[in-house]
Amino acid sequence: MTREQMPLPALDEYMERFVHFLDAAKRNDLVRHEADSEMVCGWILDRTGNQVRFAPFIKNTSGCTVLNDETYKAHWCKSNVDLFLHALLPRDTARST
């Protein structure tokens, strides 16, 4: 099965700018040099897109989605931002919990 991909200029711009942002952070030792900037951007898009794409399934299994539940949305965003930010930190600056 083949799907035609429509142009998504906003996502293209996001990818380009965020890759540049992460690369600058690497140069300043704020992000692990081993992190692949393009993969990180793709991961964020995948996480966000899947919440929307699979919203009906998520609602059936967990009772809520980021689309209809502000508490769940806040929890989802906080958890993903925490995972994203702390997974990128250089090892010597990793957060202690």
TORPA-4810 file (N, C-alpha, C, O; in nm, 3 decimals):
<nodes>
NODE_1_0.084_-0.116_0.000_0.000_0.000_0.000_0.089_0.124_0.000_0.187_0.132_0.075_M
NODE_2_0.056_0.218_-0.083_0.132_0.342_-0.092_0.043_0.460_-0.057_-0.072_0.468_-0.102_T
NODE_3_0.094_0.548_0.023_0.021_0.668_0.057_0.093_0.787_-0.003_0.216_0.798_0.004_R
NODE_4_0.016_0.876_-0.061_0.075_0.999_-0.110_0.099_1.091_0.008_0.014_1.106_0.096_E
NODE_5_0.215_1.151_0.009_0.248_1.242_0.117_0.228_1.385_0.070_0.294_1.432_-0.023_Q
NODE_6_0.136_1.452_0.135_0.115_1.592_0.101_0.224_1.677_0.165_0.276_1.642_0.271_M
NODE_7_0.259_1.787_0.102_0.362_1.874_0.160_0.317_1.930_0.295_0.202_1.969_0.312_P
NODE_8_0.409_1.933_0.389_0.380_1.985_0.522_0.485_2.091_0.557_0.575_2.064_0.637_L
NODE_9_0.474_2.211_0.498_0.579_2.312_0.517_0.603_2.349_0.663_0.717_2.377_0.700_P
NODE_10_0.500_2.350_0.746_0.520_2.385_0.887_0.608_2.282_0.955_0.694_2.318_1.036_A
NODE_11_0.589_2.154_0.923_0.671_2.050_0.984_0.813_2.054_0.930_0.909_2.030_1.003_L
NODE_12_0.828_2.085_0.803_0.962_2.099_0.744_1.038_2.212_0.813_1.156_2.198_0.846_D
NODE_13_0.969_2.324_0.835_1.033_2.438_0.903_1.068_2.401_1.047_1.176_2.435_1.095_E
NODE_14_0.976_2.333_1.115_1.003_2.288_1.253_1.130_2.202_1.256_1.219_2.225_1.337_Y
NODE_15_1.136_2.104_1.167_1.251_2.013_1.165_1.381_2.090_1.143_1.478_2.071_1.216_M
NODE_16_1.381_2.176_1.045_1.502_2.251_1.012_1.548_2.338_1.130_1.665_2.338_1.166_E
NODE_17_1.454_2.411_1.188_1.490_2.502_1.298_1.530_2.427_1.425_1.623_2.467_1.495_R
NODE_18_1.458_2.319_1.454_1.489_2.246_1.576_1.621_2.171_1.564_1.695_2.160_1.662_F
NODE_19_1.652_2.119_1.447_1.782_2.054_1.425_1.893_2.157_1.449_1.992_2.127_1.516_V
NODE_20_1.878_2.276_1.395_1.978_2.382_1.416_1.990_2.417_1.565_2.100_2.437_1.615_H
NODE_21_1.877_2.423_1.634_1.876_2.453_1.777_1.952_2.346_1.855_2.037_2.378_1.938_F
NODE_22_1.923_2.219_1.827_1.992_2.110_1.898_2.141_2.108_1.865_2.224_2.083_1.952_L
NODE_23_2.174_2.132_1.739_2.315_2.135_1.701_2.390_2.246_1.774_2.504_2.228_1.816_D
NODE_24_2.326_2.362_1.789_2.388_2.472_1.865_2.403_2.432_2.011_2.505_2.463_2.073_A
NODE_25_2.304_2.364_2.066_2.312_2.318_2.206_2.426_2.219_2.222_2.494_2.220_2.325_A
NODE_26_2.449_2.134_2.124_2.562_2.041_2.130_2.694_2.117_2.132_2.784_2.086_2.210_K
NODE_27_2.705_2.218_2.044_2.829_2.296_2.038_2.859_2.364_2.172_2.974_2.390_2.204_R
NODE_28_2.755_2.394_2.248_2.770_2.460_2.378_2.767_2.360_2.495_2.756_2.400_2.611_N
NODE_29_2.777_2.232_2.462_2.779_2.124_2.562_2.656_2.122_2.651_2.664_2.085_2.768_D
NODE_30_2.543_2.161_2.596_2.416_2.157_2.669_2.337_2.030_2.638_2.245_1.994_2.711_L
NODE_31_2.373_1.964_2.529_2.307_1.842_2.484_2.417_1.741_2.451_2.524_1.778_2.401_V
NODE_32_2.390_1.615_2.479_2.488_1.510_2.447_2.526_1.515_2.300_2.439_1.525_2.213_R
NODE_33_2.653_1.508_2.271_2.700_1.513_2.133_2.657_1.389_2.054_2.647_1.394_1.932_H
NODE_34_2.631_1.278_2.124_2.590_1.155_2.057_2.445_1.160_2.009_2.406_1.079_1.925_E
NODE_35_2.366_1.251_2.060_2.224_1.259_2.022_2.214_1.299_1.874_2.277_1.396_1.831_A
NODE_36_2.135_1.226_1.800_2.111_1.255_1.659_1.996_1.356_1.649_1.881_1.323_1.675_D
NODE_37_2.029_1.478_1.613_1.931_1.587_1.614_1.808_1.556_1.528_1.696_1.585_1.569_S
NODE_38_1.828_1.500_1.411_1.714_1.470_1.324_1.627_1.360_1.383_1.505_1.365_1.371_E
NODE_39_1.688_1.260_1.445_1.611_1.153_1.508_1.530_1.207_1.626_1.416_1.167_1.646_M
NODE_40_1.590_1.297_1.702_1.519_1.357_1.816_1.396_1.433_1.766_1.288_1.420_1.823_V
NODE_41_1.412_1.511_1.661_1.299_1.585_1.605_1.191_1.489_1.556_1.072_1.511_1.579_C
NODE_42_1.232_1.383_1.489_1.136_1.283_1.442_1.063_1.217_1.558_0.943_1.190_1.549_G
NODE_43_1.135_1.190_1.666_1.074_1.128_1.784_0.965_1.218_1.841_0.856_1.171_1.874_W
NODE_44_0.993_1.347_1.851_0.894_1.440_1.904_0.771_1.444_1.814_0.658_1.441_1.863_I
NODE_45_0.792_1.450_1.683_0.679_1.450_1.590_0.600_1.320_1.600_0.477_1.321_1.597_L
NODE_46_0.670_1.208_1.611_0.601_1.079_1.624_0.517_1.074_1.751_0.401_1.034_1.747_D
NODE_47_0.574_1.115_1.863_0.501_1.112_1.989_0.375_1.197_1.981_0.267_1.154_2.022_R
NODE_48_0.390_1.317_1.929_0.277_1.409_1.920_0.174_1.359_1.820_0.054_1.354_1.849_T
NODE_49_0.220_1.322_1.701_0.129_1.275_1.596_0.052_1.151_1.635_-0.066_1.138_1.603_G
NODE_50_0.119_1.060_1.705_0.050_0.937_1.745_-0.058_0.962_1.848_-0.158_0.890_1.852_N
NODE_51_-0.041_1.063_1.932_-0.146_1.096_2.028_-0.273_1.139_1.956_-0.384_1.108_2.000_Q
NODE_52_-0.257_1.209_1.845_-0.373_1.253_1.767_-0.425_1.139_1.680_-0.545_1.111_1.678_V
NODE_53_-0.335_1.074_1.611_-0.375_0.967_1.518_-0.447_0.853_1.588_-0.546_0.801_1.536_R
NODE_54_-0.399_0.815_1.703_-0.456_0.700_1.773_-0.546_0.742_1.891_-0.570_0.663_1.982_F
NODE_55_-0.595_0.866_1.887_-0.680_0.916_1.996_-0.798_0.824_2.027_-0.824_0.799_2.144_A
NODE_56_-0.870_0.772_1.926_-0.982_0.683_1.959_-0.937_0.557_2.034_-1.003_0.515_2.130_P
NODE_57_-0.827_0.496_1.992_-0.775_0.377_2.059_-0.732_0.411_2.202_-0.764_0.338_2.296_F
NODE_58_-0.660_0.522_2.218_-0.613_0.563_2.350_-0.732_0.590_2.442_-0.730_0.552_2.559_I
NODE_59_-0.835_0.654_2.389_-0.955_0.681_2.470_-1.020_0.550_2.514_-1.064_0.539_2.628_K
NODE_60_-1.028_0.451_2.424_-1.088_0.323_2.459_-1.008_0.246_2.563_-1.065_0.174_2.644_N
NODE_61_-0.875_0.262_2.560_-0.792_0.186_2.653_-0.764_0.259_2.784_-0.748_0.195_2.888_T
NODE_62_-0.758_0.391_2.779_-0.725_0.464_2.902_-0.835_0.559_2.948_-0.829_0.613_3.058_S
NODE_63_-0.935_0.579_2.864_-1.048_0.663_2.903_-1.032_0.810_2.874_-1.125_0.888_2.894_G
NODE_64_-0.915_0.851_2.826_-0.896_0.993_2.797_-0.787_1.008_2.690_-0.714_0.914_2.659_C
NODE_65_-0.779_1.128_2.636_-0.676_1.158_2.537_-0.627_1.301_2.559_-0.686_1.377_2.636_T
NODE_66_-0.520_1.337_2.490_-0.471_1.474_2.497_-0.569_1.569_2.428_-0.561_1.691_2.445_V
NODE_67_-0.661_1.513_2.351_-0.758_1.596_2.279_-0.875_1.639_2.366_-0.936_1.743_2.341_L
NODE_68_-0.908_1.559_2.468_-1.031_1.589_2.542_-1.016_1.597_2.694_-1.114_1.614_2.765_N
NODE_69_-0.894_1.584_2.743_-0.876_1.581_2.888_-0.755_1.668_2.924_-0.641_1.629_2.900_D
NODE_70_-0.781_1.783_2.981_-0.674_1.878_3.013_-0.576_1.823_3.117_-0.456_1.849_3.108_E
NODE_71_-0.625_1.748_3.213_-0.536_1.690_3.314_-0.442_1.589_3.251_-0.322_1.590_3.277_T
NODE_72_-0.497_1.500_3.167_-0.414_1.401_3.099_-0.316_1.471_3.005_-0.199_1.432_2.998_Y
NODE_73_-0.362_1.574_2.934_-0.274_1.647_2.842_-0.155_1.707_2.918_-0.041_1.697_2.873_K
NODE_74_-0.182_1.769_3.033_-0.075_1.828_3.112_0.022_1.720_3.160_0.144_1.740_3.155_A
NODE_75_-0.031_1.607_3.207_0.054_1.497_3.252_0.137_1.442_3.136_0.257_1.418_3.152_H
NODE_76_0.076_1.421_3.021_0.145_1.369_2.902_0.257_1.463_2.861_0.369_1.420_2.835_W
NODE_77_0.227_1.592_2.854_0.328_1.691_2.814_0.443_1.695_2.914_0.560_1.694_2.874_C
NODE_78_0.411_1.699_3.043_0.515_1.704_3.145_0.605_1.581_3.139_0.727_1.592_3.146_K
NODE_79_0.545_1.464_3.126_0.622_1.340_3.121_0.711_1.334_2.998_0.827_1.293_3.006_S
NODE_80_0.659_1.374_2.885_0.737_1.368_2.761_0.846_1.474_2.758_0.956_1.448_2.709_N
NODE_81_0.818_1.592_2.809_0.921_1.696_2.816_1.033_1.651_2.911_1.150_1.669_2.880_V
NODE_82_0.996_1.592_3.026_1.095_1.542_3.120_1.183_1.435_3.054_1.305_1.440_3.063_D
NODE_83_1.120_1.339_2.989_1.195_1.234_2.921_1.285_1.293_2.813_1.403_1.258_2.804_L
NODE_84_1.231_1.381_2.733_1.307_1.442_2.625_1.426_1.520_2.678_1.539_1.499_2.634_F
NODE_85_1.402_1.610_2.772_1.510_1.696_2.821_1.617_1.618_2.896_1.736_1.640_2.874_L
NODE_86_1.577_1.528_2.983_1.676_1.459_3.064_1.747_1.348_2.989_1.858_1.309_3.027_H
NODE_87_1.688_1.297_2.886_1.756_1.198_2.803_1.865_1.264_2.719_1.959_1.197_2.676_A
NODE_88_1.853_1.393_2.694_1.951_1.464_2.613_2.065_1.526_2.692_2.167_1.564_2.634_L
NODE_89_2.049_1.536_2.823_2.152_1.601_2.903_2.283_1.525_2.897_2.284_1.402_2.895_L
NODE_90_2.393_1.597_2.894_2.522_1.529_2.905_2.527_1.451_3.037_2.468_1.493_3.136_P
NODE_91_2.596_1.341_3.038_2.598_1.253_3.155_2.644_1.323_3.283_2.591_1.294_3.390_R
NODE_92_2.739_1.414_3.275_2.790_1.478_3.395_2.694_1.584_3.451_2.718_1.637_3.559_D
NODE_93_2.588_1.616_3.379_2.491_1.712_3.431_2.354_1.650_3.450_2.255_1.721_3.470_T
NODE_94_2.346_1.517_3.443_2.216_1.451_3.458_2.152_1.487_3.590_2.218_1.502_3.693_A
NODE_95_2.023_1.500_3.584_1.944_1.540_3.700_1.951_1.432_3.808_1.944_1.313_3.779_R
NODE_96_1.965_1.475_3.930_1.957_1.379_4.041_1.817_1.387_4.098_1.764_1.496_4.120_S
NODE_97_1.759_1.272_4.123_1.622_1.268_4.178_1.621_1.202_4.312_1.515_1.190_4.373_T
</nodes>
